[in-house]
Amino acid sequence: MSIVTVVRGAIVARDNTKEAILEATRELLEKLIESNDLTEDNVAAMFFTSTADLTTEFPALALRKMNWWNVPALCAQELEIENSMERVIRTMVFINRSESFKPKHEYIGKAAELRPDRTGD
């Protein structure tokens, strides 16, 4: 029996350039993949969001540049909330697992302030 689990993470891009968005997203994905033993076979889908100030690239492109072609990915814009953190890229990864699994969420750098309860899971 397959169990669906969600792993979450976030990172702050250094600025609003294609390179910075792809670099930050790749760093986040690599950390999530390593800490959760993710493969294209056990990831059902990925959902990315970014704050409204990141306008030059889709974060999901980083996934494709890592040659992950078989995982559906979708991008959306975060709600614009007054005084919220800028240049944030978030992801929610839906994982198919057949065994007991404790997800390791990754909030990298300044993004750790978003979820101090998740830092160090």
N, C-alpha and C positions, 0 to 999 in steps of 0.2 A: 504494500500500500504506500503510495506516494504522499508525502507531507509537504505542503506549501509553506514556506517560511519567507519572511521579508528581512532584508538587511538594508540599513540606511546609512547614509553618509553625506558629508558636506565639506566644502573647501572654499576658500576665498581666492579669486583670481587677482593677480597683481594689478591688472588694468583691463580696459575694454579693447583688447586686440584679439584677432584670431589666434595668434600664437599663445597669448596668455590664457585664453579660455581652453584651448586644446591641451596645453601643458598642465594646467590645474586639473582638468577632468581626467587626464591620463594618470596623474599622480594619485588621485582619489580612486580610480578604478584599479590600478595596480595594487594599492593597499588593500582594497576590499577583496580582490581576487586572491591575494596571498593569504590574508588572515582568515578567509572563509573557505579556502580550497575550491574556488569557483572554476567551472569549465563551461564551455558552450553547451555541453550535454546536460548540465544540471541547472542552468539559468533559463527560466521560462520567459522572462522579459525584463527590461529596464526602463524606468521612467526617470527623466531628468527635468529639473526646473532650474531656472536662473532668475536672478533679480532683474528688474526692468532696465537697469543701467548696463547690462551686458547685451549688446546688440549686434556684435560683429560675426558671431559664429554659433552654430548649434553644438551644445556640449556632446550630443550623441555621436558627432563625427569622430570624436576621439576613440570611441568604441570601434568604429569601422576602420580607423587607421591602425588599430591593434589587430586587425584581421578577424574580428568577431562578426561574421556576416550572417550567422544563423539565429541570432538573438534579436527579437523584435525590440525596437527602442522608440521612445516617444519623448519629445521635448515640449515644455510649457513654460509660461512666465509665472513667476511667483506673484502673489498679491502685493500691491504696493502699500505697505504699512508704515505709517509715520515713525521716524527714528529707528527704522530697522537697519540691520547690517547691510552694507553695500557689497556688490560684486560677488554674491554667493551663488555657488553651483551646488545643487543638492541632487542626490539620486536615491531611488528606491529600487532595490533589486529583488525580484521575485524568484525564489529558488525552489526547485523540486528536490526533495530529500526523501530517501526511503528509511533512514535511520534517525535516531535522536540527534538533534543538532542545536547547538546554542550559537545564535548569530553574533558576530563580532562587528559592531557598528564602528564606523570610522569618521570622526570629526577632526579634521586636520587643521593645524595652525590656529588662526583667529577663529575659525568656524567652531572650535571646541567650546567657545563661549555660548553657542546656540543651545548646546545640550550637555551641560556639565554632568548631568546624571548618566550620560552615555560614554563619557570619556573614560578610557581605561577598562571598558567591558572585557 
